[in-house]
Amino acid sequence: MDTIHQSALPFVGMSYEFVGADHGSTAISFFLVNSDPGRGTRLHKHDYDEVVYVIEGRSTWTVGETVRYASPGDILIVRAGEPHKFENSGDGVLRQIDIHLNGKFETTWLEE
């Protein structure tokens, strides 16, 4: 068993990043999101499923043509190939775990 503290992970943009391929070929990667109000991602997609668990805050998700709102306790499943993005639409910090079912992040950006 390996143990990695969050502080040992790179912090990029608004998230700590765990890349499974860097840790013994682990088959998942994840973002530990800590987003200020108004921050989020641009429209993108992946060739694998993504599962998101919201810990704190509120977010607005666009997945394809659908807009959904997420709050603590919500689990969102974004299927492989679905264009998606999110924004912290709350008044405080958004904390969520974005689990990518792949050993590394592979993203196709669909907007600048």
Contacts in CASP RR format, 6 or more apart in sequence:
PFRMAT RR
TARGET T0000
AUTHOR 0000-0000-0000
METHOD contacts of the structure
MODEL  1
MDTIHQSALPFVGMSYEFVGADHGSTAISFFLVNSDPGRGTRLHKHDYDE
VVYVIEGRSTWTVGETVRYASPGDILIVRAGEPHKFENSGDGVLRQIDIH
LNGKFETTWLEE
2 23 0 8 1.000
2 24 0 8 1.000
4 18 0 8 1.000
4 23 0 8 1.000
6 16 0 8 1.000
6 32 0 8 1.000
9 16 0 8 1.000
9 17 0 8 1.000
9 18 0 8 1.000
9 32 0 8 1.000
10 16 0 8 1.000
10 17 0 8 1.000
11 17 0 8 1.000
14 33 0 8 1.000
14 34 0 8 1.000
14 35 0 8 1.000
14 36 0 8 1.000
14 39 0 8 1.000
14 40 0 8 1.000
15 31 0 8 1.000
15 32 0 8 1.000
15 33 0 8 1.000
15 34 0 8 1.000
15 35 0 8 1.000
15 98 0 8 1.000
16 31 0 8 1.000
16 32 0 8 1.000
16 34 0 8 1.000
17 29 0 8 1.000
17 30 0 8 1.000
17 31 0 8 1.000
17 32 0 8 1.000
17 105 0 8 1.000
18 29 0 8 1.000
18 30 0 8 1.000
18 31 0 8 1.000
18 32 0 8 1.000
19 29 0 8 1.000
19 103 0 8 1.000
19 104 0 8 1.000
19 105 0 8 1.000
20 26 0 8 1.000
20 27 0 8 1.000
20 28 0 8 1.000
20 29 0 8 1.000
20 103 0 8 1.000
20 104 0 8 1.000
21 29 0 8 1.000
21 103 0 8 1.000
21 104 0 8 1.000
22 104 0 8 1.000
25 103 0 8 1.000
26 103 0 8 1.000
27 101 0 8 1.000
27 102 0 8 1.000
27 103 0 8 1.000
28 99 0 8 1.000
28 100 0 8 1.000
28 101 0 8 1.000
28 102 0 8 1.000
28 103 0 8 1.000
29 99 0 8 1.000
29 100 0 8 1.000
29 102 0 8 1.000
29 103 0 8 1.000
29 104 0 8 1.000
29 105 0 8 1.000
30 97 0 8 1.000
30 98 0 8 1.000
30 99 0 8 1.000
30 100 0 8 1.000
31 97 0 8 1.000
31 98 0 8 1.000
31 100 0 8 1.000
32 95 0 8 1.000
32 97 0 8 1.000
33 94 0 8 1.000
33 95 0 8 1.000
33 96 0 8 1.000
33 97 0 8 1.000
33 98 0 8 1.000
34 93 0 8 1.000
34 94 0 8 1.000
34 95 0 8 1.000
35 59 0 8 1.000
35 88 0 8 1.000
35 93 0 8 1.000
35 94 0 8 1.000
35 95 0 8 1.000
36 88 0 8 1.000
36 92 0 8 1.000
36 93 0 8 1.000
36 94 0 8 1.000
37 88 0 8 1.000
37 89 0 8 1.000
37 90 0 8 1.000
37 91 0 8 1.000
37 92 0 8 1.000
37 93 0 8 1.000
37 94 0 8 1.000
38 87 0 8 1.000
38 88 0 8 1.000
38 89 0 8 1.000
38 90 0 8 1.000
39 87 0 8 1.000
39 88 0 8 1.000
39 94 0 8 1.000
40 85 0 8 1.000
40 86 0 8 1.000
40 87 0 8 1.000
40 88 0 8 1.000
41 85 0 8 1.000
41 86 0 8 1.000
41 87 0 8 1.000
42 85 0 8 1.000
42 109 0 8 1.000
42 110 0 8 1.000
42 111 0 8 1.000
42 112 0 8 1.000
43 62 0 8 1.000
43 83 0 8 1.000
43 84 0 8 1.000
43 85 0 8 1.000
43 109 0 8 1.000
43 110 0 8 1.000
43 111 0 8 1.000
44 83 0 8 1.000
44 84 0 8 1.000
44 85 0 8 1.000
44 107 0 8 1.000
44 108 0 8 1.000
44 109 0 8 1.000
44 110 0 8 1.000
44 111 0 8 1.000
45 81 0 8 1.000
45 82 0 8 1.000
45 83 0 8 1.000
45 84 0 8 1.000
45 107 0 8 1.000
45 108 0 8 1.000
45 110 0 8 1.000
46 78 0 8 1.000
46 80 0 8 1.000
46 81 0 8 1.000
46 100 0 8 1.000
46 102 0 8 1.000
46 106 0 8 1.000
46 107 0 8 1.000
46 108 0 8 1.000
47 80 0 8 1.000
47 81 0 8 1.000
47 102 0 8 1.000
47 106 0 8 1.000
47 108 0 8 1.000
48 80 0 8 1.000
48 100 0 8 1.000
48 101 0 8 1.000
48 102 0 8 1.000
48 106 0 8 1.000
49 77 0 8 1.000
49 78 0 8 1.000
49 79 0 8 1.000
49 80 0 8 1.000
49 101 0 8 1.000
50 77 0 8 1.000
50 78 0 8 1.000
50 84 0 8 1.000
50 98 0 8 1.000
50 99 0 8 1.000
50 100 0 8 1.000
50 101 0 8 1.000
51 75 0 8 1.000
51 76 0 8 1.000
51 77 0 8 1.000
51 78 0 8 1.000
51 98 0 8 1.000
51 99 0 8 1.000
51 101 0 8 1.000
52 70 0 8 1.000
52 75 0 8 1.000
52 76 0 8 1.000
52 77 0 8 1.000
52 78 0 8 1.000
52 86 0 8 1.000
52 96 0 8 1.000
52 97 0 8 1.000
52 98 0 8 1.000
52 99 0 8 1.000
53 73 0 8 1.000
53 74 0 8 1.000
53 75 0 8 1.000
53 96 0 8 1.000
53 97 0 8 1.000
53 99 0 8 1.000
54 70 0 8 1.000
54 71 0 8 1.000
54 72 0 8 1.000
54 73 0 8 1.000
54 74 0 8 1.000
54 75 0 8 1.000
54 76 0 8 1.000
54 94 0 8 1.000
54 95 0 8 1.000
54 96 0 8 1.000
55 72 0 8 1.000
55 73 0 8 1.000
55 95 0 8 1.000
55 96 0 8 1.000
55 97 0 8 1.000
56 72 0 8 1.000
56 93 0 8 1.000
56 94 0 8 1.000
56 95 0 8 1.000
56 96 0 8 1.000
57 71 0 8 1.000
57 72 0 8 1.000
57 88 0 8 1.000
57 90 0 8 1.000
57 92 0 8 1.000
57 93 0 8 1.000
57 94 0 8 1.000
57 95 0 8 1.000
58 69 0 8 1.000
58 70 0 8 1.000
58 71 0 8 1.000
58 88 0 8 1.000
58 89 0 8 1.000
58 90 0 8 1.000
58 94 0 8 1.000
59 69 0 8 1.000
59 70 0 8 1.000
59 86 0 8 1.000
59 87 0 8 1.000
59 88 0 8 1.000
59 89 0 8 1.000
59 90 0 8 1.000
59 94 0 8 1.000
59 96 0 8 1.000
60 67 0 8 1.000
60 68 0 8 1.000
60 69 0 8 1.000
60 70 0 8 1.000
60 86 0 8 1.000
60 87 0 8 1.000
60 89 0 8 1.000
61 67 0 8 1.000
61 68 0 8 1.000
61 69 0 8 1.000
61 70 0 8 1.000
61 76 0 8 1.000
61 84 0 8 1.000
61 85 0 8 1.000
61 86 0 8 1.000
62 84 0 8 1.000
62 85 0 8 1.000
62 86 0 8 1.000
63 76 0 8 1.000
63 78 0 8 1.000
63 82 0 8 1.000
63 83 0 8 1.000
63 84 0 8 1.000
64 82 0 8 1.000
64 83 0 8 1.000
64 84 0 8 1.000
68 76 0 8 1.000
69 89 0 8 1.000
70 76 0 8 1.000
70 86 0 8 1.000
70 96 0 8 1.000
78 84 0 8 1.000
83 110 0 8 1.000
85 111 0 8 1.000
88 94 0 8 1.000
END
